Amino acid sequence: MADLIDILEERGFIEKTTHDEELKDYIRNNKVTCYIGFDPTASSLHVGSLVPIMALAHMQKNGHRPIALIGGGTGLIGDPSGKTEMRKLLASEMIEANINGIKEQLSRFIDFSDNKALLVNNNDWLSGLKYIPFLRDIGRCFSVNRMIKAESYKMRLDSEEGLSFIEFNYMLLQAYDFLELFDKYKCRLQMGGSDQWGNIVAGIELIRKIKKDISFGITFPLIKTSNGAKMGKTAKGAVWLDSSRTTPYDYYQYWINTDDRDVARFLALFTFLPIDEIKDIEKLEGADLNSAKVVLAFETTLLAHGRDEAVKAFQAAACVFGERLVAKDILTHSSVPRVNSDAEDISVPCSYIDNSMFKLGIPAFKLFNEVKLAPSGAAARRLIEQGGGYVNDRRIEKFDELITSNDINEMEILLRSGKKRIHKIRIKQ
């Protein structure tokens, strides 16, 4: 059985571990059950959640059993970790809808069939807790003095809003989750983001005090791009795993625009390509490095949306920006197309407009608004006046410039907003 710790360390997942040597021995000699919690605060996870998702997937690929714990119970309270103000409390119906969306996305990365992995909801046990017994049995194991020193609480205690009592309970509940999973599934390992260190340690301590047994924790580093930006954040907002929020084409484009300095690191974190092949691309530059970006975009889209959508996005990008053929000796285990793809732009947003509309011409700002490249006519006007509007890769000089039949090229007109947002108009006769 492969050493999971070595794999995760080599690929850049691990920031801290508890009981370092004991943890390595435990994983080498046992089929491990491990869990990570996911907050159901939205119906979709985003790129910022990929590190924990990929960690669970690596766990499964190496013969262990992952548990994805959905915080249906703790989600009714809200985790204060990393927040300077209290989270908005969600209704139970909204949380249930969010859980369904999250389960569908996780299933693309993790196989839940035949108990190879488990998806559980902590509301199943938290909602039935009785307050007085919980305080007597669990609350007595916690020191308030130690709790308020935890990073997850310190930020809130120092903030203007402060820390609410309902949030103060979060650490106890997350620790109780670990205890419950230890009892039900013999789960001895919890993983999570670096902001979860205090909560993870609290669960380990609770298991030690109640069960007189050992358990383990791993935290992941906060992943940022080389220019300091948080993963998954763009000018348009979060990059979601739900295709109705972020289209597979836009998802592909997010990865294709990766900074040169991040390509190898992101291939290690966000794909399953062999680490030896990934190390080989660290010395690449120019066109070869751009080919590696194509592989990164293709493989990440393949995982999140399936092969069909990955191929469509690849072909669409080739149609709009020109095809980038990936040499056979670059990341050879990737299934990215490596021959001429006969690119089609089926993933590029497209509208059909009658030819007669262009005989008199359509003002550019109106057309941009019509095809949703701008949310309003005023926004389209500002976009064009600031130099961000293009027709067939020609910058539009005036917001009311007429787009006419003269702009039709092979029965199509290509509009672009800024560098990346594309819309194709196909002409109807």
Secondary structure, DSSP 8 states (H G I E B T S, - for coil): ---HHHHHHHHT--SEESSHHHHHHHHHHS--EEEEEE--SSSS-BGGGHHHHHHHHHHHHTT-EEEEEE-TTGGGT---TT-SS------HHHHHHHHHHHHHHHTTTS--GGGSSEEEETHHHHTT--HHHHHHHTGGG--HHHHTTSHHHHHHHTSSS---HHHHTHHHHHHHHHHHHHHHH---EEEEEGGGHHHHHHHHHHHHHHH----EEEEE---B-TTS-BTTEETTEE-BSSTTTS-HHHHHHHHHT--GGGHHHHHHHH--S-HHHHHHGGG--HHHHHHHHHHHHHHHHHHHH-HHHHHHHHHHHHHHH------TTSSTT-----S------TTS-EEEEETTHHHH-EEHHHHHHHTTSSSSHHHHHHHHHTT-EEETTEE--STT-EE-GGG-BTTEEEEEETTTEEEEEEEE-
